[in-house]
Amino acid sequence: NGVTGSFEEAVRQMSQVLAITGQVIPVTSADVQLEAVFENGTQVVGESKICDFKKQQDCRIHHVNLIPAKPEPLPSALEAIRDADLILLGPGSLYTSVIPNLLVEGVPQAIAETDVLKIYICNIMTQDGETEGYTAADHVQALMEHGAPGMVDLCLANCAPVPENLLGRYEEEGAVPLVVDRERIAAMGLELVERPVAREKGDFARHDPDKLAEAVLDIYRQRAMRIFRGKNRYIIEE
């Protein structure tokens, strides 16, 4: 940041140095902190403090804020959203990775206003210090409460079993495979697709990158055919 003159340019140059395939765009260049407010009214500031503080309070997170609130977005972030052919939210930590992006001014509205397919990718497991006891619908509800109506069209959830050797390790920290409550998701007006996208081996319960990519592209191909109508103009047909 000090060498390049801006955080946005620093990320761009680091992407080149690391030969990243694709483009990493910061959602804002503002110097912000993340605040979590809990159902008992207590609050804590600082992403790294949220997990331990939640365990001490032993209650759910009610919502999260950015300090200062509603920072200005980078124009390149909004442009990328408007130009996208497909928008994916997640997977990742609900309150400390996914939702904070939606607290930047205009970002959830920009996502909602696009005509492309918008998919929320559910986590494989609940997360210690953030989402213990949460179902898939709880994740979606929190996402929508921090975002904007029309921001998600479809939820993609894992249906493959988590290897038995991993379950005990996760249970020690209160984490379990995410329960997919189909009726609640349907009641929200969202489509649900379940695919076996979890890794079969490894030390952690994670998405298999190839299986997840295949599932996302298959969903995309089934639901939208794009017809070119000139520069940046498309018609989407079911």
C-alpha positions in Angstrom: 0.0 0.0 0.0 2.8 2.4 0.9 4.7 1.7 -2.3 1.9 1.8 -4.8 -0.1 4.6 -3.3 -3.4 2.9 -2.8 -4.8 -0.4 -1.5 -6.6 -1.1 -4.7 -3.4 -0.8 -6.8 -1.5 -2.8 -4.2 -3.9 -5.7 -4.6 -3.7 -5.4 -8.4 0.1 -5.6 -8.4 0.2 -8.4 -5.9 -2.2 -10.4 -8.1 0.3 -10.0 -10.9 3.3 -11.0 -8.7 1.4 -14.1 -7.6 0.2 -14.9 -11.1 -3.4 -15.2 -9.9 -5.8 -16.5 -12.5 -8.7 -14.1 -12.6 -9.0 -10.8 -10.9 -9.1 -9.8 -7.2 -11.0 -6.6 -6.6 -11.4 -5.0 -3.1 -14.9 -4.0 -2.3 -13.8 -0.8 -0.6 -10.6 1.0 0.2 -11.9 2.5 3.4 -10.2 1.6 6.7 -13.0 -0.3 8.4 -13.4 -2.5 11.5 -16.0 -5.3 11.9 -18.4 -5.1 14.9 -20.6 -8.0 16.1 -23.7 -7.4 18.1 -25.1 -10.3 20.0 -28.6 -11.3 20.9 -28.0 -10.4 24.5 -27.1 -6.8 23.5 -23.3 -7.1 24.0 -20.9 -6.2 21.2 -17.3 -6.6 20.3 -15.1 -4.8 17.7 -12.5 -6.7 15.7 -12.8 -9.7 13.4 -10.3 -11.7 15.4 -12.1 -11.2 18.6 -15.6 -12.3 17.5 -15.1 -16.1 17.9 -13.8 -16.0 21.5 -16.3 -13.4 22.5 -19.2 -15.4 21.1 -18.1 -18.4 23.2 -18.0 -16.2 26.3 -21.5 -14.8 25.7 -22.9 -18.2 24.7 -25.6 -16.7 22.4 -26.0 -16.1 18.7 -24.8 -13.1 16.7 -27.7 -10.8 16.0 -25.9 -8.8 13.3 -22.6 -7.3 12.3 -21.7 -3.8 11.3 -18.8 -2.0 9.7 -17.2 0.9 11.5 -17.5 3.5 10.0 -20.9 2.3 8.6 -21.6 2.0 4.9 -18.2 2.9 3.5 -18.0 3.9 -0.1 -17.5 1.1 -2.6 -14.7 1.0 -5.2 -16.2 1.7 -8.6 -14.3 -1.3 -10.0 -16.2 -3.6 -7.6 -19.6 -2.3 -8.7 -18.6 -2.5 -12.3 -17.5 -6.2 -11.9 -20.9 -7.0 -10.3 -22.8 -5.3 -13.1 -20.7 -7.1 -15.8 -20.8 -10.6 -14.2 -22.3 -13.5 -16.0 -22.9 -15.4 -12.7 -22.6 -14.2 -9.1 -21.6 -16.6 -6.3 -21.8 -15.8 -2.6 -19.6 -18.0 -0.4 -18.5 -20.5 0.7 -16.8 -19.0 3.7 -17.3 -17.7 7.2 -20.8 -16.2 7.3 -20.3 -13.2 9.6 -16.6 -12.5 9.0 -16.1 -13.3 5.3 -19.3 -13.3 3.3 -21.6 -10.7 5.0 -19.0 -7.9 5.5 -18.9 -7.4 1.7 -22.7 -6.7 1.8 -22.2 -3.9 4.4 -20.5 -1.6 1.8 -22.7 1.1 0.4 -24.6 0.0 -2.7 -23.1 -3.5 -3.0 -26.2 -5.7 -2.1 -28.4 -3.4 -4.2 -26.0 -3.9 -7.2 -26.1 -7.6 -6.8 -29.9 -7.6 -6.5 -30.4 -5.5 -9.6 -28.4 -7.7 -11.9 -30.4 -10.1 -14.2 -27.8 -12.9 -13.8 -28.2 -16.1 -11.7 -27.1 -15.5 -8.1 -26.1 -18.5 -6.1 -25.4 -18.8 -2.4 -23.0 -21.7 -1.8 -23.7 -23.3 1.6 -20.8 -24.3 3.9 -20.1 -28.0 4.5 -20.1 -27.6 8.3 -21.3 -25.1 11.0 -18.5 -22.9 12.3 -17.1 -22.8 15.8 -17.5 -19.3 17.2 -19.9 -18.1 14.5 -22.7 -20.4 13.4 -23.1 -23.2 16.0 -26.6 -24.6 15.7 -27.3 -22.9 12.4 -29.1 -24.6 9.6 -28.7 -23.8 5.9 -31.8 -21.6 6.1 -30.4 -19.8 9.1 -27.4 -18.9 7.0 -29.5 -17.6 4.2 -31.7 -15.6 6.5 -28.7 -13.9 8.1 -27.4 -13.2 4.6 -30.6 -11.6 3.4 -31.1 -9.6 6.6 -27.8 -7.9 6.0 -28.3 -7.6 2.2 -31.2 -6.7 -0.1 -34.3 -8.5 -1.5 -33.5 -10.4 -4.7 -29.9 -10.9 -3.8 -30.0 -14.7 -4.0 -31.9 -16.9 -6.4 -30.6 -20.3 -5.5 -28.8 -22.2 -2.7 -26.3 -24.9 -3.5 -25.8 -27.3 -0.7 -23.7 -30.4 -0.2 -25.4 -33.8 0.1 -22.3 -36.0 0.4 -21.6 -37.4 3.9 -18.7 -36.0 5.9 -16.1 -38.7 6.5 -16.6 -40.4 9.9 -13.0 -39.7 11.0 -13.6 -36.0 10.8 -16.9 -35.8 12.6 -15.4 -36.4 16.1 -12.8 -33.7 15.6 -15.4 -31.2 14.7 -17.8 -32.2 17.4 -15.2 -31.3 20.0 -15.6 -27.7 19.0 -19.4 -27.9 18.6 -19.3 -28.0 14.8 -21.5 -30.4 12.8 -22.5 -31.0 9.2 -24.9 -28.3 8.0 -28.5 -29.4 8.1 -30.3 -28.5 4.9 -33.9 -27.5 5.9 -35.6 -27.7 2.6 -39.0 -26.4 3.5 -37.7 -23.2 5.1 -35.6 -22.4 2.1 -38.5 -23.0 -0.2 -40.6 -20.7 2.0 -38.1 -18.0 1.3 -38.8 -18.3 -2.4 -35.4 -19.7 -3.2 -34.5 -22.7 -5.3 -32.4 -25.4 -3.6 -29.9 -27.7 -5.4 -28.1 -30.4 -3.5 -25.0 -31.9 -5.0 -22.1 -34.1 -3.5 -19.5 -31.3 -3.5 -17.5 -32.2 -0.3 -14.0 -33.7 -0.4 -13.9 -37.4 0.2 -10.5 -37.3 1.8 -8.4 -34.8 3.8 -7.9 -33.5 7.3 -10.7 -31.0 7.1 -14.3 -31.0 5.8 -14.0 -28.8 2.7 -15.5 -28.4 -0.7 -13.9 -30.3 -3.5 -12.9 -27.5 -6.0 -13.5 -29.6 -9.1 -16.9 -31.0 -7.9 -18.0 -27.5 -6.8 -17.0 -25.9 -10.1 -18.8 -28.7 -12.1 -21.9 -28.3 -10.0 -22.0 -24.5 -10.4 -21.4 -24.6 -14.2 -24.0 -27.4 -14.6 -26.6 -25.3 -12.7 -25.7 -22.3 -14.9 -26.0 -24.2 -18.1 -29.4 -25.6 -17.2 -31.0 -22.3 -16.2 -29.8 -19.7 -18.6 -29.1 -19.4 -22.3 -27.4 -16.1 -23.2 -28.0 -14.5 -26.6 -25.7 -11.8 -27.7 -27.5 -8.5 -28.6 -24.6 -6.1 -29.0 -22.0 -4.8 -26.6 -22.8 -5.7 -23.0 -26.4 -6.4 -23.9 -27.9 -9.9 -23.2 -31.3 -11.5 -23.0 -31.6 -14.3 -20.5 -34.1 -17.0 -21.4 -35.2 -19.9 -19.2 
